[in-house]
Amino acid sequence: MKKIFSTLTVCVAMVSVTNAQDPNFSQFFASPLTLNPAMTGLFDGTFRVAGNYRNQWPTINNAFVTKTASIDFGVLKNRLPDIDQMRVGILGYTDRAGDGVLVTNGAGLSLAYHKGLDENGYHSISAGFQGAYLNKRLDLSKVYFEDELTPLGFVPGTTGEIFLNNQVNVSYVDVNAGLLYSGTTNGYNNFYIGASMYHINRPKESFQGGEFILSPRTTLQAGGKIPVGSYNSLHISANHSMQAKATNTIVGGAFSYSVNRDEENPVNVYLGAWYRFNDAAIPYIGIEFSGLQIGATYDANTSSLKPASNTRGGMEISLIYIKKPVDRNLRKLNCPRF
């Protein structure tokens, strides 16, 4: 295919840099089903609803606008050992690149089993599987090609570029899986480490009938919660992903301050920051109340894209709501928060 100009040119260049085949959130911890299928249902409650919004590089033709929504919940509660859990999750997301030149929509179904390793439920190992269906659509009305450039400027509709049967859509099935260990020494602290792989089946992507194979993405994640006094805590986390020749590493943490000093119905304020290596500094602020946690970050570019983006890497907002169990005597599930 000839070189595509205008917005798509920018998007393709960014894809090669940022590995934007997949949702790429600075608040990776707030999008568990796109981070590791083994995190499906890994929360203390009846069900969890999560939503994420990211506007990346808004000064460059709205380069990427990504939205996700998910819900996960428990199943087969009365048929499993008391220390085990089986959870199901449903995920949907959409990504618009370059003012809608390239739009990706997807939906997925996740299943995870959390196996308790001790009677207290302090340690567990989780295995998750996810199947997804994705569709990518290219809007040719917003694309300019090299041969449309004349001495008089761009002349739309004069390209010799041929799309087979006007095919501007591609759809495929995606297979993902993951493992995760989570533990605590006393029921108050927490630590976890996990690994996941997306695109295990190496689906084919092409608008021209070619043989472009989507490379698997391997992700490693780890984190922990360290109590500070009776009500406050320090959360730390790291995420490293690899896909083809691209890598993405982000590390950081947040301090949780309890406003009401109530363990059953906490009101917490979070302040922290993460750093994506060779790319951006990411300050974070969040609040938690009534089972709802809202977080906001802003990427401040530190990479070579800084002049083009005016240091504006992107804004991101996350929302997670966890419905607490009615029976407070039920065994609590030890789970990561960041």
N, C-alpha and C positions, 0 to 999 in steps of 0.2 A: 504494500500500500504506500502511496506517496505520502510525503510529509503533510500532516494536517495542520492548518494554521489556526489563528484566533484562539478561542478559549480552549479547544481540545488540545492544541499544542501545549499549552500551559499544564493542562491536566495530565497528559501523558508523561511530561517531564517530571511532574510531582509524584506520579505513581512509581516511577523508577527510584525516586529518592526515598519515599515514605512507605513503600510497600502497602499502598492503600487498596489492595485487593479486598481487604477485610476491614470491618469497623475498627478504628484506631483511636481509642479513648485514653486521654490522660488520666481520667478517673477509672482505670481498668477494674479496680476493686468494686465499683458500683455497677458493673455490667457482667455479672458472674457467668451468664450463659454464653457470652461471646469470649470469655476468658478460658474457661475449662468446664466441659460438660459434667465433670465430677462434682462441681460446685452446685449443681442443680439440687435445690431443696436443702442446702446446707445452711440452715438458719433455725432459730428457736422460735417456732410459732406454727400457726395453722396453714397460712399461705403467705406468699410474698409477691408484691407487684413492684416492678422496677421500670423506670423510664430514663432515657438518656438523650441529650441533644448536644450536638457539637457543630460549630461553625468555624471551619479551619481556613486560615488565610483569607479573611473576608475582603481584604484590599486587592486580591488578585482574582477578580471576576467570580467571587464566591466559590472558590476552588472546590471545597468539599463541605456539604451540609449533610450530616448523618443523624438519623433518629432511630432509636430502638425502643421496644416495649416488650416486657415479658411477665409471665406469671408462673410460679411453681408452687407445688403443694404435695402433701403426702398421700400415699395410697397403701392399701392392704395393711392397715394399722393393726388389726386384730389377728393377723396371720403370720406375723414376724416375731422373733425374739424381742424382748423388751429393750435390749440395747442396740437393736438394728432399726434402720429406717430405709424405706424405698420412696423415692420422690420422682415426680413428673414435672416437666417444664415445657412451656409453649413460648416461642420467641418469634417476633416479627421485626424487620428493620428495613429502612430505605436509605439510600445514599444518592445524593445529586451532585454530580461533578460539573464544574464550569457552567453555572446558570442553567443546569438541566440538559446540557449536551449529552451526557451519559448518565442514565438513571439505573440504579440497581435496587431491586425489591426482592426480599427473601422472607421465608418462614421456616421455622424449624421445630422439631419435637425432641425433647431430651428425656432420658431416663437414667437415674443414678441410684446406686445401692450404697448405703453407708453402714459398714460393718463395725460394730463395737468390739474393741480388743480387750476390754476389762469390765468388771462388774459395775464399776462406778461410772462408766461411760466417759472416762477421762481421755481415752485414746481411741481413734477410729481411723479406718482406711476406707476411701471411697473410690468407686469406679463408675464412670459415666459414659454414655453413648448418645450421640446426637445425629439425627438425619435432617437434612434441610433441602429445600427446593428454592432455586434462585433464578431470576430473570434479569437480563441486562438489555437496555434499550438505548440505541443511538439515534438522536434526533438530527437527521441530515439537514433540516432547515436552519440549524444553528452552526453548521460546520462550513468552513472555507478551506479549499484545497489550493495547492501550490499553483496549479495550472489555471486557476481563476484570477490570478494576479496579473494585471496588464499595466501598461504605462498610464492608463486612466484610473487605476485603482482596482479593487476587487469587482468582478462581474459575476454575481451568483448565477448558478445554473449552467455554466459553460464548461464544467469539469468533464474530463474524459474518464474519471474514476468510475469503475463499474462495481456495483454491489450485486452479487448473484441473486436473481429473483427479487431485487429490492429488499433483501434480507437485512433488517436492522435490529433484529431481536435474537438473543441466544438464551436458552434455558438449560439448566442441568441440575442433577441431584448431587448433593455434597454429603460426605460422611466424615464425622469427627468423633474423637474419643479422648478420655483423660483419666488420670489417677491423681489422688490427693491424700496426704496424711495430715491429720489434725490432732493436736494434743494439748493437755494442760497438766500442770503439776499439782494444782490445788483447787481447780474449779473457777479461779478468778483470772489467772493469766491465760494466754493462748499462743500457740505457735503452729504454723502449717508450712508445708512444702508440697508442690504439685507439678505435674507436667501434663501437657495436652498436645494433641496433633490435630490440625484441621486440614481438610482436603486430602484425606487418606486415599481416596479413590482416584485422585489426580484428574478431576473433570476437565473437559476440553472447552476452551473459550475461543470463539472466533466469529467475527462478522463477515468474513470472506470465505468460509469453508476451509480455513487452514488448519494446522495442527498445533495450535498453541495450547500447551498443557499447563494448567494451574498448579504450581509447585506446592507441596505440603508446607504448612506453617507449623513449626514446633515452638511451643511456649513453655517457659519455666517460670514459676512464681513461688514466692515465699514471703512470710510476714509473721507478725506477732503483736500481742497486746501485753504491755507491762503496766500493772497497777502503780499509781503514784498516790500514796495515801489511801484513804478508804473509799473515795468516790471518783477521783480523777484517774486518767490513764494516758499512756503514750502508745500510739499505734505506729508501726513501721511496716513497710512492704516494698517489694521489688518485683519487677517483671522483665523478662528477657525473651524476645521472640526472634526467630530466624526463618526466613523464607527466601529460597534461592540464594542470591548473594547479598541480600539485604538483612540487616539486624536492627533491632530496636530495644534499647535498654532504658528503663526508668526506675528510679529509686527515690525514696523519701519517707515522710511520716507526718503525723498530725497529733497534736495534744488535745485531749478531751477534758473539758472543764465542766463539772456538774453544777448547774445553777440551783437545783432544788434539793440535792443530796437525798434522792429517793431512788432506791434500786429497782423497785417494782414499776414505777412510772417516771423514768428519768427525763430530765430536760438537760441536754448537753449542748455545749458550744464547742466546735472544732476549729482549730487554727493550725495550719501546717504548710508544707511545700514539698513538691517533688521535682526531680530534674531528669529530663530526657537527654541522654548523652549526645553531645555534638548537635543539639537542636534547640532546646528551650528550657527556661526556668518556669516553674508552674506553681504559683501560690494557690492555696486552697483555704476555703472557709465553709463551714457547715453548721447545721443546727439539727437537733433531734428532739422530738416531742411526740407524745401520744402514738408511738409506733412508727412515726414518719421521720425519715432522715433526708434532708435536702443539702446538696453540696454544689459548690460553684468553684470553677478554676478558670484561670486565664493564662494561656501560653505566651510567654515573652520570648520571642526568637533570639537565639544567640548564634545561629548558624550563618552560612553564606547567603541564606535567603533573607536576612535581616533588612538589606536595603529595599528589596522588592516588597516586603510585607510591612515595612515601617515598624518593625519589631512586634507587629500584631499577629501572633501565631494562631490565636483562636480562642473563643469563649466556649465553655462547656458547663452544662447544668445536669445534675443527676437527682433522681428522686427514688427512694425506696420506702415502701410501706410494708410492715410486717404485722399481721394479725396475731395477737397473743392468744395462746390457748385458754379456753374457758376454765379448765381444770388446772389450777396453779400447782397441784401436786404431781403433775406429770413430770417424768424425767426430762431435764433440759438437755438439748443437743449442743455440745461444744462446737462452736463455729467461728470462722474468721469474720472480721468486720471490715478490715482494710487489706 
